[in-house]
Protein backbone atom coordinates (compact mmCIF):
# COMPACT_ATOMS: atom_id res chain seq x y z
CA UNK A 1 0.00 0.00 0.00
CA UNK A 2 1.39 3.40 -0.98
CA UNK A 3 1.40 6.12 1.61
CA UNK A 4 0.41 9.60 0.45
CA UNK A 5 2.52 12.26 2.15
CA UNK A 6 0.61 15.44 2.88
CA UNK A 7 2.31 18.74 3.71
CA UNK A 8 2.10 19.95 7.27
CA UNK A 9 -0.71 22.38 8.00
CA UNK A 10 0.15 25.83 6.67
CA UNK A 11 2.97 24.56 4.43
CA UNK A 12 2.57 25.05 0.71
CA UNK A 13 4.10 22.19 -1.28
CA UNK A 14 6.74 23.11 -3.85
CA UNK A 15 5.29 23.77 -7.28
CA UNK A 16 6.85 22.10 -10.26
CA UNK A 17 7.77 24.93 -12.60
CA UNK A 18 9.83 25.14 -15.72
CA UNK A 19 12.53 27.82 -15.68
CA UNK A 20 11.69 30.42 -18.33
CA UNK A 21 14.13 32.81 -19.99
CA UNK A 22 13.76 36.50 -20.73
CA UNK A 23 13.58 35.69 -24.45
CA UNK A 24 10.69 33.25 -23.92
CA UNK A 25 8.91 35.92 -21.89
CA UNK A 26 9.29 38.43 -24.74
CA UNK A 27 7.94 35.89 -27.22
CA UNK A 28 4.96 35.34 -24.91
CA UNK A 29 4.28 39.12 -24.79
CA UNK A 30 4.20 39.23 -28.58
CA UNK A 31 1.63 36.43 -28.77
CA UNK A 32 -0.45 37.01 -25.63
CA UNK A 33 -4.00 38.27 -25.73
CA UNK A 34 -5.08 40.85 -23.16
CA UNK A 35 -5.75 39.14 -19.83
CA UNK A 36 -3.55 36.11 -20.47
CA UNK A 37 -1.26 35.27 -17.55
CA UNK A 38 2.35 34.11 -17.40
CA UNK A 39 3.71 32.86 -14.06
CA UNK A 40 7.41 33.56 -14.33
CA UNK A 41 8.59 32.64 -10.83
CA UNK A 42 7.47 30.96 -7.63
CA UNK A 43 9.47 31.77 -4.51
CA UNK A 44 10.75 35.05 -3.08
CA UNK A 45 12.00 36.94 -6.13
CA UNK A 46 14.07 39.63 -4.41
CA UNK A 47 15.97 36.98 -2.43
CA UNK A 48 16.19 34.37 -5.20
CA UNK A 49 17.65 36.90 -7.68
CA UNK A 50 20.13 38.49 -5.24
CA UNK A 51 23.72 37.37 -5.68
CA UNK A 52 24.52 37.39 -1.95
CA UNK A 53 21.33 35.69 -0.72
CA UNK A 54 20.13 33.34 -3.44
CA UNK A 55 20.28 29.60 -2.94
CA UNK A 56 19.98 29.06 -6.69
CA UNK A 57 22.87 27.93 -8.85
CA UNK A 58 24.63 30.95 -10.37
CA UNK A 59 23.36 30.24 -13.89
CA UNK A 60 19.78 29.91 -12.62
CA UNK A 61 20.11 33.07 -10.54
CA UNK A 62 21.37 35.04 -13.54
CA UNK A 63 18.58 33.67 -15.72
CA UNK A 64 16.04 34.70 -13.09
CA UNK A 65 17.57 38.18 -12.76
CA UNK A 66 17.40 38.71 -16.52
CA UNK A 67 13.81 37.47 -16.57
CA UNK A 68 12.82 39.77 -13.70
CA UNK A 69 14.45 42.73 -15.47
CA UNK A 70 12.55 41.93 -18.68
CA UNK A 71 9.26 41.79 -16.79
CA UNK A 72 9.97 45.18 -15.18
CA UNK A 73 10.78 46.74 -18.55
CA UNK A 74 7.60 45.24 -20.04
CA UNK A 75 5.61 46.70 -17.16
CA UNK A 76 7.26 50.11 -17.61
CA UNK A 77 6.32 49.91 -21.32
CA UNK A 78 2.70 49.19 -20.27
CA UNK A 79 2.69 45.79 -21.97
CA UNK A 80 1.90 43.81 -18.80
CA UNK A 81 0.61 44.19 -15.26
CA UNK A 82 2.83 42.52 -12.66
CA UNK A 83 1.11 40.88 -9.70
CA UNK A 84 1.97 38.50 -6.88
CA UNK A 85 -0.09 35.74 -5.32
CA UNK A 86 0.85 34.59 -1.85
CA UNK A 87 1.56 30.85 -1.77
CA UNK A 88 2.70 30.68 1.86
CA UNK A 89 5.18 32.24 4.25
CA UNK A 90 7.91 33.99 2.22
CA UNK A 91 6.68 32.32 -0.98
CA UNK A 92 4.85 34.01 -3.83
CA UNK A 93 3.79 33.33 -7.41
CA UNK A 94 4.96 36.17 -9.66
CA UNK A 95 2.59 36.68 -12.58
CA UNK A 96 2.60 38.93 -15.63
CA UNK A 97 -0.84 39.72 -17.08
CA UNK A 98 -0.91 40.85 -20.71
CA UNK A 99 -2.39 44.28 -21.36
CA UNK A 100 -3.94 45.43 -24.64
CA UNK A 101 -1.22 46.18 -27.16
CA UNK A 102 -0.54 49.89 -27.71
CA UNK A 103 -1.83 51.18 -31.04
CA UNK A 104 0.63 54.04 -31.39
CA UNK A 105 4.39 54.06 -31.08
CA UNK A 106 4.92 50.29 -31.16
CA UNK A 107 7.72 49.06 -28.90
CA UNK A 108 9.99 46.49 -30.55
CA UNK A 109 10.13 43.42 -28.32
CA UNK A 110 13.86 43.16 -29.00
CA UNK A 111 14.33 46.42 -27.10
CA UNK A 112 13.08 44.73 -23.91
CA UNK A 113 16.09 42.43 -24.05
CA UNK A 114 18.71 44.94 -25.09
CA UNK A 115 17.66 48.04 -23.16
CA UNK A 116 20.04 48.59 -20.23
CA UNK A 117 18.52 48.84 -16.78
CA UNK A 118 18.35 52.24 -15.13
CA UNK A 119 20.70 52.54 -12.17
N, CA, C and O atoms as CSV, one atom per row, in Angstrom:
chain,resi,resn,atom,element,x,y,z
A,1,UNK,N,N,0.840,-1.179,0.000
A,1,UNK,CA,C,0.000,0.000,0.000
A,1,UNK,C,C,0.887,1.244,0.000
A,1,UNK,O,O,1.794,1.366,0.823
A,2,UNK,N,N,0.622,2.160,-0.920
A,2,UNK,CA,C,1.393,3.398,-0.985
A,2,UNK,C,C,0.856,4.388,0.034
A,2,UNK,O,O,-0.350,4.489,0.261
A,3,UNK,N,N,1.782,5.114,0.640
A,3,UNK,CA,C,1.398,6.125,1.611
A,3,UNK,C,C,1.494,7.486,0.949
A,3,UNK,O,O,2.526,7.827,0.372
A,4,UNK,N,N,0.424,8.268,1.028
A,4,UNK,CA,C,0.413,9.596,0.451
A,4,UNK,C,C,0.889,10.578,1.501
A,4,UNK,O,O,0.277,10.702,2.562
A,5,UNK,N,N,1.985,11.284,1.212
A,5,UNK,CA,C,2.516,12.257,2.150
A,5,UNK,C,C,1.848,13.593,1.914
A,5,UNK,O,O,1.854,14.111,0.797
A,6,UNK,N,N,1.281,14.144,2.951
A,6,UNK,CA,C,0.611,15.436,2.881
A,6,UNK,C,C,1.491,16.469,3.563
A,6,UNK,O,O,2.144,16.155,4.558
A,7,UNK,N,N,1.524,17.699,3.049
A,7,UNK,CA,C,2.312,18.735,3.708
A,7,UNK,C,C,1.711,19.075,5.065
A,7,UNK,O,O,0.509,18.932,5.286
A,8,UNK,N,N,2.570,19.524,5.960
A,8,UNK,CA,C,2.098,19.951,7.271
A,8,UNK,C,C,1.150,21.129,7.114
A,8,UNK,O,O,1.232,21.870,6.135
A,9,UNK,N,N,0.265,21.300,8.061
A,9,UNK,CA,C,-0.709,22.384,7.997
A,9,UNK,C,C,0.011,23.732,7.858
A,9,UNK,O,O,0.938,24.036,8.608
A,10,UNK,N,N,-0.434,24.523,6.889
A,10,UNK,CA,C,0.153,25.834,6.668
A,10,UNK,C,C,1.362,25.833,5.747
A,10,UNK,O,O,1.886,26.897,5.419
A,11,UNK,N,N,1.816,24.654,5.322
A,11,UNK,CA,C,2.974,24.562,4.434
A,11,UNK,C,C,2.473,24.352,3.010
A,11,UNK,O,O,1.673,23.454,2.750
A,12,UNK,N,N,2.941,25.174,2.109
A,12,UNK,CA,C,2.568,25.046,0.706
A,12,UNK,C,C,3.592,24.159,0.021
A,12,UNK,O,O,4.785,24.459,0.048
A,13,UNK,N,N,3.140,23.057,-0.601
A,13,UNK,CA,C,4.104,22.186,-1.276
A,13,UNK,C,C,4.777,22.914,-2.424
A,13,UNK,O,O,4.201,23.831,-3.009
A,14,UNK,N,N,5.995,22.505,-2.747
A,14,UNK,CA,C,6.742,23.111,-3.851
A,14,UNK,C,C,5.990,22.868,-5.148
A,14,UNK,O,O,5.454,21.783,-5.373
A,15,UNK,N,N,5.955,23.880,-5.995
A,15,UNK,CA,C,5.286,23.768,-7.282
A,15,UNK,C,C,6.325,23.384,-8.318
A,15,UNK,O,O,7.435,23.916,-8.331
A,16,UNK,N,N,5.959,22.468,-9.173
A,16,UNK,CA,C,6.852,22.095,-10.257
A,16,UNK,C,C,6.706,23.178,-11.320
A,16,UNK,O,O,5.610,23.422,-11.825
A,17,UNK,N,N,7.809,23.818,-11.652
A,17,UNK,CA,C,7.772,24.930,-12.596
A,17,UNK,C,C,8.982,24.855,-13.503
A,17,UNK,O,O,10.098,24.590,-13.056
A,18,UNK,N,N,8.750,25.087,-14.761
A,18,UNK,CA,C,9.832,25.144,-15.719
A,18,UNK,C,C,10.493,26.513,-15.621
A,18,UNK,O,O,9.809,27.520,-15.437
A,19,UNK,N,N,11.788,26.557,-15.738
A,19,UNK,CA,C,12.527,27.820,-15.676
A,19,UNK,C,C,12.455,28.497,-17.042
A,19,UNK,O,O,12.960,27.966,-18.031
A,20,UNK,N,N,11.824,29.672,-17.090
A,20,UNK,CA,C,11.691,30.418,-18.330
A,20,UNK,C,C,12.830,31.413,-18.472
A,20,UNK,O,O,13.454,31.809,-17.487
A,21,UNK,N,N,13.094,31.812,-19.715
A,21,UNK,CA,C,14.130,32.809,-19.987
A,21,UNK,C,C,13.476,34.142,-20.347
A,21,UNK,O,O,12.278,34.203,-20.624
A,22,UNK,N,N,14.269,35.194,-20.341
A,22,UNK,CA,C,13.760,36.504,-20.731
A,22,UNK,C,C,13.300,36.504,-22.182
A,22,UNK,O,O,12.326,37.180,-22.513
A,23,UNK,N,N,13.975,35.763,-23.054
A,23,UNK,CA,C,13.582,35.690,-24.455
A,23,UNK,C,C,12.214,35.020,-24.592
A,23,UNK,O,O,11.367,35.491,-25.351
A,24,UNK,N,N,11.996,33.930,-23.867
A,24,UNK,CA,C,10.694,33.253,-23.916
A,24,UNK,C,C,9.584,34.173,-23.411
A,24,UNK,O,O,8.469,34.153,-23.933
A,25,UNK,N,N,9.891,34.973,-22.399
A,25,UNK,CA,C,8.915,35.920,-21.889
A,25,UNK,C,C,8.553,36.942,-22.971
A,25,UNK,O,O,7.377,37.254,-23.155
A,26,UNK,N,N,9.544,37.457,-23.678
A,26,UNK,CA,C,9.287,38.433,-24.736
A,26,UNK,C,C,8.473,37.823,-25.871
A,26,UNK,O,O,7.613,38.493,-26.442
A,27,UNK,N,N,8.730,36.572,-26.201
A,27,UNK,CA,C,7.938,35.886,-27.218
A,27,UNK,C,C,6.492,35.775,-26.745
A,27,UNK,O,O,5.561,35.990,-27.521
A,28,UNK,N,N,6.309,35.442,-25.473
A,28,UNK,CA,C,4.961,35.342,-24.910
A,28,UNK,C,C,4.238,36.685,-25.029
A,28,UNK,O,O,3.072,36.717,-25.421
A,29,UNK,N,N,4.907,37.792,-24.700
A,29,UNK,CA,C,4.277,39.116,-24.794
A,29,UNK,C,C,3.771,39.357,-26.215
A,29,UNK,O,O,2.662,39.855,-26.409
A,30,UNK,N,N,4.581,39.006,-27.194
A,30,UNK,CA,C,4.197,39.234,-28.583
A,30,UNK,C,C,2.978,38.439,-29.012
A,30,UNK,O,O,2.260,38.860,-29.919
A,31,UNK,N,N,2.728,37.298,-28.383
A,31,UNK,CA,C,1.630,36.425,-28.775
A,31,UNK,C,C,0.436,36.485,-27.838
A,31,UNK,O,O,-0.642,36.005,-28.189
A,32,UNK,N,N,0.601,37.060,-26.657
A,32,UNK,CA,C,-0.448,37.007,-25.635
A,32,UNK,C,C,-1.613,37.933,-25.954
A,32,UNK,O,O,-1.438,39.040,-26.464
A,33,UNK,N,N,-2.792,37.450,-25.641
A,33,UNK,CA,C,-3.996,38.269,-25.732
A,33,UNK,C,C,-4.185,38.996,-24.411
A,33,UNK,O,O,-3.729,38.507,-23.377
A,34,UNK,N,N,-4.842,40.145,-24.414
A,34,UNK,CA,C,-5.083,40.855,-23.163
A,34,UNK,C,C,-5.757,39.946,-22.128
A,34,UNK,O,O,-6.734,39.258,-22.423
A,35,UNK,N,N,-5.210,39.964,-20.917
A,35,UNK,CA,C,-5.747,39.145,-19.835
A,35,UNK,C,C,-5.042,37.815,-19.647
A,35,UNK,O,O,-5.186,37.188,-18.597
A,36,UNK,N,N,-4.286,37.373,-20.633
A,36,UNK,CA,C,-3.545,36.114,-20.470
A,36,UNK,C,C,-2.486,36.291,-19.396
A,36,UNK,O,O,-1.937,37.379,-19.226
A,37,UNK,N,N,-2.199,35.204,-18.663
A,37,UNK,CA,C,-1.263,35.267,-17.547
A,37,UNK,C,C,-0.054,34.377,-17.789
A,37,UNK,O,O,-0.144,33.324,-18.421
A,38,UNK,N,N,1.078,34.832,-17.268
A,38,UNK,CA,C,2.348,34.114,-17.395
A,38,UNK,C,C,2.997,34.109,-16.014
A,38,UNK,O,O,3.457,35.152,-15.548
A,39,UNK,N,N,3.040,32.955,-15.355
A,39,UNK,CA,C,3.710,32.855,-14.057
A,39,UNK,C,C,5.192,32.634,-14.324
A,39,UNK,O,O,5.594,31.580,-14.817
A,40,UNK,N,N,5.994,33.629,-13.996
A,40,UNK,CA,C,7.408,33.561,-14.333
A,40,UNK,C,C,8.301,33.146,-13.185
A,40,UNK,O,O,9.478,32.856,-13.402
A,41,UNK,N,N,7.779,33.109,-11.960
A,41,UNK,CA,C,8.592,32.642,-10.834
A,41,UNK,C,C,7.687,32.286,-9.665
A,41,UNK,O,O,6.633,32.890,-9.466
A,42,UNK,N,N,8.117,31.300,-8.902
A,42,UNK,CA,C,7.467,30.963,-7.630
A,42,UNK,C,C,8.572,30.893,-6.588
A,42,UNK,O,O,9.518,30.119,-6.729
A,43,UNK,N,N,8.452,31.694,-5.551
A,43,UNK,CA,C,9.471,31.768,-4.505
A,43,UNK,C,C,9.451,33.150,-3.896
A,43,UNK,O,O,8.384,33.725,-3.683
A,44,UNK,N,N,10.621,33.685,-3.613
A,44,UNK,CA,C,10.752,35.046,-3.081
A,44,UNK,C,C,11.731,35.748,-4.008
A,44,UNK,O,O,12.944,35.665,-3.818
A,45,UNK,N,N,11.203,36.439,-5.010
A,45,UNK,CA,C,11.997,36.938,-6.131
A,45,UNK,C,C,13.179,37.796,-5.706
A,45,UNK,O,O,14.283,37.614,-6.219
A,46,UNK,N,N,12.972,38.728,-4.780
A,46,UNK,CA,C,14.075,39.627,-4.413
A,46,UNK,C,C,15.223,38.869,-3.755
A,46,UNK,O,O,16.381,39.265,-3.892
A,47,UNK,N,N,14.922,37.797,-3.050
A,47,UNK,CA,C,15.970,36.975,-2.428
A,47,UNK,C,C,16.569,36.024,-3.461
A,47,UNK,O,O,17.789,35.885,-3.549
A,48,UNK,N,N,15.714,35.373,-4.235
A,48,UNK,CA,C,16.188,34.375,-5.202
A,48,UNK,C,C,17.072,34.978,-6.294
A,48,UNK,O,O,17.937,34.292,-6.838
A,49,UNK,N,N,16.860,36.255,-6.617
A,49,UNK,CA,C,17.648,36.897,-7.678
A,49,UNK,C,C,18.869,37.635,-7.145
A,49,UNK,O,O,19.691,38.103,-7.933
A,50,UNK,N,N,19.007,37.752,-5.834
A,50,UNK,CA,C,20.127,38.494,-5.238
A,50,UNK,C,C,21.374,37.619,-5.161
A,50,UNK,O,O,21.322,36.487,-4.681
A,51,UNK,N,N,22.480,38.150,-5.632
A,51,UNK,CA,C,23.723,37.374,-5.675
A,51,UNK,C,C,24.176,36.911,-4.289
A,51,UNK,O,O,24.682,35.798,-4.150
A,52,UNK,N,N,24.003,37.737,-3.278
A,52,UNK,CA,C,24.519,37.395,-1.947
A,52,UNK,C,C,23.569,36.527,-1.131
A,52,UNK,O,O,23.989,35.934,-0.137
A,53,UNK,N,N,22.289,36.437,-1.528
A,53,UNK,CA,C,21.329,35.687,-0.716
A,53,UNK,C,C,20.738,34.469,-1.395
A,53,UNK,O,O,20.216,33.585,-0.715
A,54,UNK,N,N,20.803,34.396,-2.696
A,54,UNK,CA,C,20.132,33.342,-3.440
A,54,UNK,C,C,20.716,31.965,-3.132
A,54,UNK,O,O,21.922,31.806,-2.943
A,55,UNK,N,N,19.845,31.000,-3.090
A,55,UNK,CA,C,20.277,29.603,-2.942
A,55,UNK,C,C,20.288,28.876,-4.287
A,55,UNK,O,O,20.565,27.679,-4.365
A,56,UNK,N,N,19.979,29.632,-5.344
A,56,UNK,CA,C,19.984,29.058,-6.687
A,56,UNK,C,C,21.410,28.922,-7.202
A,56,UNK,O,O,22.315,29.625,-6.754
A,57,UNK,N,N,21.595,28.011,-8.145
A,57,UNK,CA,C,22.870,27.925,-8.848
A,57,UNK,C,C,23.083,29.251,-9.575
A,57,UNK,O,O,22.115,29.911,-9.954
A,58,UNK,N,N,24.326,29.641,-9.770
A,58,UNK,CA,C,24.631,30.947,-10.365
A,58,UNK,C,C,23.971,31.126,-11.736
A,58,UNK,O,O,23.449,32.202,-12.026
A,59,UNK,N,N,23.984,30.103,-12.571
A,59,UNK,CA,C,23.358,30.239,-13.894
A,59,UNK,C,C,21.851,30.441,-13.761
A,59,UNK,O,O,21.272,31.234,-14.503
A,60,UNK,N,N,21.212,29.745,-12.835
A,60,UNK,CA,C,19.782,29.907,-12.617
A,60,UNK,C,C,19.473,31.277,-12.032
A,60,UNK,O,O,18.469,31.893,-12.389
A,61,UNK,N,N,20.325,31.756,-11.140
A,61,UNK,CA,C,20.111,33.074,-10.540
A,61,UNK,C,C,20.226,34.162,-11.598
A,61,UNK,O,O,19.431,35.102,-11.614
A,62,UNK,N,N,21.207,34.041,-12.477
A,62,UNK,CA,C,21.371,35.041,-13.538
A,62,UNK,C,C,20.208,34.999,-14.514
A,62,UNK,O,O,19.735,36.045,-14.958
A,63,UNK,N,N,19.742,33.804,-14.853
A,63,UNK,CA,C,18.576,33.665,-15.724
A,63,UNK,C,C,17.371,34.339,-15.094
A,63,UNK,O,O,16.638,35.060,-15.770
A,64,UNK,N,N,17.158,34.108,-13.794
A,64,UNK,CA,C,16.037,34.705,-13.089
A,64,UNK,C,C,16.169,36.229,-13.026
A,64,UNK,O,O,15.176,36.938,-13.192
A,65,UNK,N,N,17.360,36.732,-12.792
A,65,UNK,CA,C,17.572,38.183,-12.757
A,65,UNK,C,C,17.256,38.818,-14.104
A,65,UNK,O,O,16.630,39.876,-14.163
A,66,UNK,N,N,17.684,38.179,-15.178
A,66,UNK,CA,C,17.401,38.706,-16.521
A,66,UNK,C,C,15.901,38.656,-16.811
A,66,UNK,O,O,15.353,39.579,-17.413
A,67,UNK,N,N,15.247,37.595,-16.391
A,67,UNK,CA,C,13.807,37.470,-16.575
A,67,UNK,C,C,13.064,38.540,-15.780
A,67,UNK,O,O,12.143,39.170,-16.299
A,68,UNK,N,N,13.457,38.748,-14.531
A,68,UNK,CA,C,12.818,39.773,-13.695
A,68,UNK,C,C,13.011,41.156,-14.302
A,68,UNK,O,O,12.089,41.972,-14.283
A,69,UNK,N,N,14.195,41.431,-14.838
A,69,UNK,CA,C,14.454,42.729,-15.471
A,69,UNK,C,C,13.575,42.907,-16.708
A,69,UNK,O,O,13.060,43.999,-16.950
A,70,UNK,N,N,13.403,41.851,-17.483
A,70,UNK,CA,C,12.554,41.932,-18.678
A,70,UNK,C,C,11.095,42.173,-18.292
A,70,UNK,O,O,10.389,42.913,-18.978
A,71,UNK,N,N,10.643,41.562,-17.213
A,71,UNK,CA,C,9.261,41.787,-16.785
A,71,UNK,C,C,9.066,43.230,-16.319
A,71,UNK,O,O,8.029,43.837,-16.585
A,72,UNK,N,N,10.062,43.774,-15.627
A,72,UNK,CA,C,9.966,45.176,-15.176
A,72,UNK,C,C,9.925,46.132,-16.370
A,72,UNK,O,O,9.140,47.081,-16.386
A,73,UNK,N,N,10.771,45.878,-17.365
A,73,UNK,CA,C,10.776,46.736,-18.552
A,73,UNK,C,C,9.453,46.626,-19.306
A,73,UNK,O,O,8.943,47.626,-19.810
A,74,UNK,N,N,8.895,45.419,-19.385
A,74,UNK,CA,C,7.599,45.242,-20.043
A,74,UNK,C,C,6.502,45.971,-19.283
A,74,UNK,O,O,5.590,46.530,-19.892
A,75,UNK,N,N,6.584,45.969,-17.969
A,75,UNK,CA,C,5.615,46.702,-17.156
A,75,UNK,C,C,5.770,48.206,-17.369
A,75,UNK,O,O,4.776,48.915,-17.522
A,76,UNK,N,N,7.009,48.696,-17.378
A,76,UNK,CA,C,7.263,50.113,-17.614
A,76,UNK,C,C,6.750,50.549,-18.993
A,76,UNK,O,O,6.323,51.690,-19.173
A,77,UNK,N,N,6.798,49.629,-19.958
A,77,UNK,CA,C,6.320,49.912,-21.316
A,77,UNK,C,C,4.813,49.707,-21.438
A,77,UNK,O,O,4.254,49.838,-22.527
A,78,UNK,N,N,4.153,49.385,-20.324
A,78,UNK,CA,C,2.705,49.190,-20.266
A,78,UNK,C,C,2.229,48.019,-21.131
A,78,UNK,O,O,1.130,48.047,-21.685
A,79,UNK,N,N,3.076,46.991,-21.236
A,79,UNK,CA,C,2.694,45.787,-21.971
A,79,UNK,C,C,2.073,44.746,-21.057
A,79,UNK,O,O,1.286,43.914,-21.510
A,80,UNK,N,N,2.420,44.780,-19.764
A,80,UNK,CA,C,1.899,43.808,-18.798
A,80,UNK,C,C,1.631,44.495,-17.463
A,80,UNK,O,O,2.188,45.551,-17.159
A,81,UNK,N,N,0.768,43.869,-16.681
A,81,UNK,CA,C,0.613,44.194,-15.260
A,81,UNK,C,C,1.393,43.121,-14.511
A,81,UNK,O,O,1.328,41.949,-14.882
A,82,UNK,N,N,2.124,43.491,-13.473
A,82,UNK,CA,C,2.833,42.521,-12.658
A,82,UNK,C,C,2.114,42.378,-11.323
A,82,UNK,O,O,1.855,43.369,-10.641
A,83,UNK,N,N,1.796,41.148,-10.955
A,83,UNK,CA,C,1.107,40.882,-9.697
A,83,UNK,C,C,1.780,39.721,-8.981
A,83,UNK,O,O,2.544,38.957,-9.571
A,84,UNK,N,N,1.475,39.611,-7.696
A,84,UNK,CA,C,1.970,38.503,-6.876
A,84,UNK,C,C,0.782,37.813,-6.235
A,84,UNK,O,O,-0.211,38.453,-5.888
A,85,UNK,N,N,0.892,36.508,-6.084
A,85,UNK,CA,C,-0.086,35.737,-5.319
A,85,UNK,C,C,0.671,35.050,-4.197
A,85,UNK,O,O,1.682,34.389,-4.434
A,86,UNK,N,N,0.188,35.205,-2.997
A,86,UNK,CA,C,0.850,34.586,-1.851
A,86,UNK,C,C,0.585,33.079,-1.870
A,86,UNK,O,O,-0.562,32.638,-1.943
A,87,UNK,N,N,1.657,32.306,-1.803
A,87,UNK,CA,C,1.557,30.851,-1.766
A,87,UNK,C,C,1.733,30.323,-0.348
A,87,UNK,O,O,1.250,29.239,-0.022
A,88,UNK,N,N,2.417,31.082,0.486
A,88,UNK,CA,C,2.703,30.680,1.857
A,88,UNK,C,C,3.694,31.659,2.450
A,88,UNK,O,O,3.994,32.691,1.849
A,89,UNK,N,N,4.202,31.338,3.625
A,89,UNK,CA,C,5.178,32.243,4.249
A,89,UNK,C,C,6.414,32.418,3.358
A,89,UNK,O,O,7.054,31.440,2.972
A,90,UNK,N,N,6.735,33.663,3.040
A,90,UNK,CA,C,7.906,33.994,2.222
A,90,UNK,C,C,7.932,33.287,0.870
A,90,UNK,O,O,9.005,33.005,0.338
A,91,UNK,N,N,6.763,33.002,0.315
A,91,UNK,CA,C,6.678,32.321,-0.976
A,91,UNK,C,C,5.516,32.913,-1.766
A,91,UNK,O,O,4.382,32.971,-1.292
A,92,UNK,N,N,5.832,33.352,-2.993
A,92,UNK,CA,C,4.851,34.014,-3.830
A,92,UNK,C,C,4.929,33.480,-5.256
A,92,UNK,O,O,5.970,32.990,-5.695
A,93,UNK,N,N,3.810,33.583,-5.969
A,93,UNK,CA,C,3.791,33.334,-7.410
A,93,UNK,C,C,3.849,34.708,-8.068
A,93,UNK,O,O,3.036,35.579,-7.759
A,94,UNK,N,N,4.791,34.905,-8.961
A,94,UNK,CA,C,4.960,36.171,-9.658
A,94,UNK,C,C,4.365,36.000,-11.054
A,94,UNK,O,O,4.777,35.127,-11.817
A,95,UNK,N,N,3.387,36.851,-11.373
A,95,UNK,CA,C,2.593,36.681,-12.583
A,95,UNK,C,C,2.584,37.972,-13.402
A,95,UNK,O,O,2.415,39.065,-12.863
A,96,UNK,N,N,2.767,37.824,-14.695
A,96,UNK,CA,C,2.600,38.928,-15.634
A,96,UNK,C,C,1.263,38.718,-16.340
A,96,UNK,O,O,0.969,37.621,-16.815
A,97,UNK,N,N,0.464,39.768,-16.403
A,97,UNK,CA,C,-0.835,39.719,-17.085
A,97,UNK,C,C,-0.758,40.638,-18.296
A,97,UNK,O,O,-0.468,41.828,-18.169
A,98,UNK,N,N,-1.018,40.080,-19.465
A,98,UNK,CA,C,-0.912,40.847,-20.708
A,98,UNK,C,C,-1.951,41.961,-20.750
A,98,UNK,O,O,-3.117,41.756,-20.411
A,99,UNK,N,N,-1.514,43.125,-21.166
A,99,UNK,CA,C,-2.386,44.278,-21.364
A,99,UNK,C,C,-2.691,44.406,-22.854
A,99,UNK,O,O,-2.010,43.795,-23.678
A,100,UNK,N,N,-3.706,45.194,-23.206
A,100,UNK,CA,C,-3.936,45.431,-24.638
A,100,UNK,C,C,-2.694,46.061,-25.257
A,100,UNK,O,O,-2.027,46.888,-24.635
A,101,UNK,N,N,-2.399,45.667,-26.470
A,101,UNK,CA,C,-1.219,46.182,-27.163
A,101,UNK,C,C,-1.429,47.660,-27.504
A,101,UNK,O,O,-2.524,48.048,-27.910
A,102,UNK,N,N,-0.397,48.481,-27.343
A,102,UNK,CA,C,-0.536,49.890,-27.710
A,102,UNK,C,C,-0.734,50.028,-29.219
A,102,UNK,O,O,-0.150,49.280,-30.003
A,103,UNK,N,N,-1.562,50.989,-29.612
A,103,UNK,CA,C,-1.833,51.176,-31.036
A,103,UNK,C,C,-0.902,52.190,-31.677
A,103,UNK,O,O,-0.725,52.194,-32.895
A,104,UNK,N,N,-0.306,53.049,-30.862
A,104,UNK,CA,C,0.627,54.042,-31.394
A,104,UNK,C,C,1.997,53.785,-30.813
A,104,UNK,O,O,2.126,53.202,-29.737
A,105,UNK,N,N,3.003,54.212,-31.513
A,105,UNK,CA,C,4.390,54.058,-31.081
A,105,UNK,C,C,4.695,52.631,-30.635
A,105,UNK,O,O,4.980,52.404,-29.459
A,106,UNK,N,N,4.640,51.672,-31.551
A,106,UNK,CA,C,4.917,50.293,-31.160
A,106,UNK,C,C,6.321,50.159,-30.565
A,106,UNK,O,O,7.261,50.822,-31.006
A,107,UNK,N,N,6.445,49.304,-29.573
A,107,UNK,CA,C,7.720,49.058,-28.901
A,107,UNK,C,C,8.271,47.736,-29.418
A,107,UNK,O,O,7.649,46.693,-29.219
A,108,UNK,N,N,9.423,47.758,-30.076
A,108,UNK,CA,C,9.993,46.494,-30.549
A,108,UNK,C,C,10.316,45.585,-29.350
A,108,UNK,O,O,10.955,46.012,-28.389
A,109,UNK,N,N,9.868,44.343,-29.427
A,109,UNK,CA,C,10.128,43.417,-28.322
A,109,UNK,C,C,11.621,43.215,-28.106
A,109,UNK,O,O,12.050,42.953,-26.982
A,110,UNK,N,N,12.415,43.333,-29.160
A,110,UNK,CA,C,13.860,43.160,-29.002
A,110,UNK,C,C,14.445,44.208,-28.069
A,110,UNK,O,O,15.467,43.964,-27.429
A,111,UNK,N,N,13.803,45.382,-27.983
A,111,UNK,CA,C,14.331,46.421,-27.099
A,111,UNK,C,C,14.179,46.047,-25.636
A,111,UNK,O,O,14.920,46.555,-24.794
A,112,UNK,N,N,13.235,45.170,-25.311
A,112,UNK,CA,C,13.085,44.731,-23.915
A,112,UNK,C,C,14.283,43.899,-23.472
A,112,UNK,O,O,14.612,43.865,-22.286
A,113,UNK,N,N,14.925,43.239,-24.404
A,113,UNK,CA,C,16.090,42.427,-24.055
A,113,UNK,C,C,17.379,43.246,-24.050
A,113,UNK,O,O,18.284,42.988,-23.256
A,114,UNK,N,N,17.454,44.229,-24.935
A,114,UNK,CA,C,18.715,44.943,-25.094
A,114,UNK,C,C,18.792,46.243,-24.321
A,114,UNK,O,O,19.884,46.777,-24.126
A,115,UNK,N,N,17.670,46.760,-23.879
A,115,UNK,CA,C,17.658,48.039,-23.161
A,115,UNK,C,C,18.349,47.888,-21.813
A,115,UNK,O,O,17.961,47.029,-21.021
A,116,UNK,N,N,19.364,48.704,-21.533
A,116,UNK,CA,C,20.039,48.589,-20.228
A,116,UNK,C,C,19.120,49.060,-19.101
A,116,UNK,O,O,18.269,49.929,-19.287
A,117,UNK,N,N,19.319,48.461,-17.930
A,117,UNK,CA,C,18.519,48.843,-16.779
A,117,UNK,C,C,18.971,50.204,-16.251
A,117,UNK,O,O,20.152,50.549,-16.292
A,118,UNK,N,N,18.006,50.955,-15.760
A,118,UNK,CA,C,18.348,52.237,-15.127
A,118,UNK,C,C,18.983,51.974,-13.782
A,118,UNK,O,O,18.560,51.069,-13.063
A,119,UNK,N,N,19.995,52.750,-13.431
A,119,UNK,CA,C,20.697,52.535,-12.168
A,119,UNK,C,C,19.922,53.135,-11.029
A,119,UNK,O,O,20.355,53.057,-9.879
